[in-house]
Amino acid sequence: MTSNKPYMIRALYDWLVDNGETPYLLVNADDPQVLVPHEFVDEGRIVLNLSPSAVVGLELGNEWISFSARFNGSPEDVHVPPAAVLGIYGKESNQGMLFPGEAETGAEHPDDEPDPPGSGKRPALRVVK
């Protein structure tokens, strides 16, 4: 099954813009596939303003997030794989979503597969109050 992260990013982007928020994308700039101006990277992370007035040609695809923007007046192309996105949130309210830090490889983890019926393992359920 494909990752749901690109779908969540698009949905949250639309929600933030519809509510008058400035969408900020928090990116792991240490990912080798990330193409951002590195002089704006702080501690391996960069926050990108995705507001419609700040970017040109925004593409929120399943494989890449890409756009052009100006950084200190200089035009730059930005390319980010969704796996490198750490979160998306609104500048004004800080509402949005942070994503788990594990690397997404597209491969399923062996522990994620359900046990066959009658395997003898009890489900690990907890009461949430």
N, C-alpha and C positions, 0 to 999 in steps of 0.2 A: 504494500500500500504506500502511496506517496505521502510525503510530509504534509501536515496541515498548516505548517508555519506560514507559507506564502499566502494562504487563504486568510489566515488570522491577521496578517500584516495589512492586506488589502481592506479587510472589513474594518479594522481599527482606524486605518487612514481615512476611509470614507466617513466613519462616525465622528472622528475628530474634526474634519473639515466641515461637515454638516453642522456641527455645534460651535463653529467659529473659533476653534482652537488652532494653534500652530503645531502641526505634527512634527515631532522630533524623533529621529531614528538613532538609537544607540547601537554602535557597531564595534565588533571586535576587529580592530585594525591590524592585529597581528596575524590574522588569517592570510595566507599567501595569495589567495584569489581576490582579496579586496584591493580595489584601485581607488585610493583617495589621496588628497594632498597630505603627505606625511608631516608637514610642518605644523598641522593643526591637531595631530594625534597627541593625546595626553594619557600616559600610563597604559598604552596599548588600546585605547578606546578613542572613538571620535563620535560626536553628536552632530547629526546632519539635519538641517532645517528642510523639511519637505513641503513647505507651504507652496501653493500654486504660484504665488508671486515671487518665490525665491528660486524655483527650479524651472528648467525648460526641458520638454520631452520626457517627462517622468514615465517610466515603465515599471510597473510592479508585477513582474512575471514570476512564473514558478521556478525558473532557473536563475534569474538575475533581477536585481533592482538597479536600474540605470537612469541617469539624468545628467544634465549639464547645469552648472551653477557657477557663480562668481565667488571666489575666495580672495579677500583683500583686493577686489577689483579685477582679478585675473580669472578668465574663464577656464574651467576645468571640467573634464568628463569624469563621472563617478560610476563605478560598477561594484556592486556588492552581492554576493550570493546570499540568499535568505538564511542559510546555515550560520552565517557570520553575524546575523542580527541578534542582539542581546535584548532589545526591547523597542517599543514604540509608545510614545506618550505625548500628551498635550503640554506645551510650554506653560500655559496659563494655570492649569489645574493639577498638573502632574498625573492625571488619570490616563490609564492605558494598560499596558501589559509588559512584564518582563518575562523572557523565555528562559527555560532551564538551560544551564551552562554546558550540558553534555554535547559532544560533537555529533552532528547528524551525518551519517554515512549512507543512509538509504537502506542499509541492511538491517534486518530484524535481529534483535538480540536473542540468543537461544533461551534465556530465562523468560522471555515474553510469550513463549508458546504455552498454551494451556496444557495441563497434565491430562493424559487420556482418562476416560471414565474408569472408575474403579482402581485408580492408582494408589489409593490409601491416604493421600495427602488431604488434610482438612484445609478449607479456605482460610486465609488470614484476613479476617474482618475485624474492624474496630468500631466501637460506638463513638459517633461524633456528635457532640452536643453544641 
